[in-house]
Amino acid sequence: MCNLRKAASALHKLFVYGGLKYGQPSHSILANDANGLAKFWCRATTTEKYPLVIATRYNIPFLLNKPGLGYYVTGEIYEVDDKMLKSLDNLEDCQDIYVREMRDMNIGVGEGTVPCYVYLLNKYPEKLLNLPFLSSYENGPAHPYVMRNKRHHKHPPNEDLSYNTTAAA
């Protein structure tokens, strides 16, 4: 009965561009069946330019909802069920930090576009627009991503978005 209920659940396309991509720090969330179903569908690129930045003391990748600025951003499309969407909404602090919106994604030359959910940052300090824009996110030593369970500072998410980093001399 559980399998029938799960199979009857509608699948949604979700574009991921940061820590949820394969090989990135948070991908295990998509791979964990306890969070719901997530199945890789294809690689894709945004159909519009967006600023993708790494920000906060935790080096989180954010896709700023400012179409036309930045680069075409590459990522991956997954088919996910309602349970996984809910798990990801909780992870992404949906409504407090991110909003999940539908956007068309380019799936390849001659292949066209497909509408997908994507997590975007609507409310952000203007100073984020002064950060380097990326076309693709890869976790690395220059800006190592800090997993939520390893974060030592207990600041509200909006406060952390305003966090000022100081460059090393």
C-alpha positions, 0 to 999 in steps of 0.5 A: 500500500505504501508503494502504491501511495508513493507511486501515485504521488506527482513528480515535479521537476526541480533545478538545483545549482548549489550544494544539492548537486551530485558530488556537492555537500548537501546532495545526500539529502536528495539521495536519502529515501527517507526524505522522499523520492529524487531521481536525476533527470538531466543537466540544464542551464537557466534560460535567463542570466542570474547572479549566483553568489557565495555568501554568509559565514557558511559559504552558501550558494544563493541564486538571487532573483534578479534576472538579466544580471550575472550568467546563465547558471548550470545545474541539474534537474531532478524529478522529486515527489511531494515529500522531497519538496517538503523536505527541501522546503524545510532545508532551504527555509522556504519563505523565510530565506528562499522562495520556490518558484517555477522557471524554464530551464534550457535542457540542451541545444535543440532540446528546448526548455522545461519548467522546473521549480528552483529556489531563489533568494528574493530578499537580500542585502544589495551588497550581495550584488557586489560579490563575484557572480558564478555560472556554476557552483562547486564547493572548494577550499577557497569558500568551503560550504559549512553543513547546517549541522556543523554551524556553530553560530546560532543566528537567525537566517536573515541576520546571517544574510547581513553578516559582514565578512572581513577580508584577510590582509 
